[in-house]
Amino acid sequence: GNSVTQMEGPVTLSEEAFLTINCTYTATGYPSLFWYVQYPGEGLQLLLKATKADDKGSNKGFEATYRKETTSFHLEKGSVQVSDSAVYFCALKAGVEKLTFGTGTRLTIIP
Amino acid sequence: EAQVTQNPRYLITVTGKKLTVTCSQNMNHEYMSWYRQDPGLGLRQIYYSMNVEVTDKGDVPEGYKVSRKEKRNFPLILESPSPNQTSLYFCASSLAGTGRGNTGELFFGEGSRLTVL
């Protein structure tokens, strides 16, 4: 079956540090890949997506590249801000509408 | 404003007392789904619905029921809640299929935190 593995948190960084959150997946076929973000007390919202190999999704300074050869979709940001503190979920969709989520990575940015 | 609305946002109940968590979306989405979020387990799908009167089990359906009588509503029913159903619940919706305008994005409600004593 489909599965997503992402790095365990929590992750604590200083403001302006470089961020990487690793995500790898197992899926049949050619899934679409997503990063969702959950701010405190809120539901999840889409951060970025990529639908085919070598696509790069980007939004709000975050980027992730769909790497089919390594089955990865790592999230990166060059300079994090305190407002980026949240829980980040990697997810995939293969075939039907259902999203399969990773366990989430809690990110805390300290000033 | 496009949104998914869940109620109640917070609920404390006792074992065995039936409860319903309502979910409504105003985006004319065909697909709706319920997830539960638990520490260390991420989001797990409970039930989903591809359209009116079409529902199916997700990964953790035991102890839950759903119905989809109208396109906009997808209530989650706990007939006899137990403490292991204490969790944070999310309703979500999206367009279905691969038609034009379908970005694949799932829209989430703000969550319903349920405690069963």
Interface residues (C-beta under 8 A of the other chain):
Chain A: S32 F34 Y36 G41 E42 G43 L44 Q45 L46 K49 T51 F89 K93 E97 K98 L99 F101 G102 T103 G104
Chain B: V4 Y31 S33 Y35 G40 L41 G42 L43 R44 Q45 Y48 M50 G58 F90 A92 S94 A96 T103 G104 E105 L106 F108 G109 E110 G111
